Amino acid sequence: MLAGIGIVLVTATACGERPNTVPAGSGGAPPTTSSEPAPTVPSMPARPGSAQTAPAGSTLVPPAQLDATRLSADFPREVFVTADGRSLYLRAEEGGCNQASAEVREQTAAQVVVNLVENKSNKQGQMCTMDIRYPLVSVPLTDPLGERKVVLTAEKRGY
């Protein structure tokens, strides 16, 4: 019986080994090694027509000028202001068939309140993927941002 167990173990370990060469005509290719890095895949796929980078000349709004306390902990906190100060580009969150947008709720001398919205698709029977995307959405400002604080809020509509 001990000999039978030994044969089973030898056979099982031999099955897990792969040869370094492939016999001619076997249809397989020998394993290859490469020092080239694997191609990178974007981590934030975009829906058609959405921007992934802010326009040239835009700058990131400093953290001290950004109030994102009303957002969930995992929500993106990336806001850019254009060179002329009259538009904000914000990283939003959307998934599946839903689409992100932004709207200015309030503009005062002290702050600009921007609401990030995820709109649920209302098409009956529509098949949707289970992915999350982070497109940039933009809002125009009536006056340049200057030193005003940017306050971010978020909501889901159509749920």
Buried (B, 14 or more C-beta within 10 A) or exposed (E): EEEEEEEEEEEEEEEEEEEEEEEEEEEEEEEEEEEEEEEEEEEEBBEEEBEEEBEEEBEEBEEEBBBBEEBEEEBBEBBBBBEEBEBBBBBBBBBBBBBBBBEBEEBEEEBBBBBBBBBBEEEEEEEEEEEEBBBBBBBEBEEEBEEBBBBBBBEEEEE
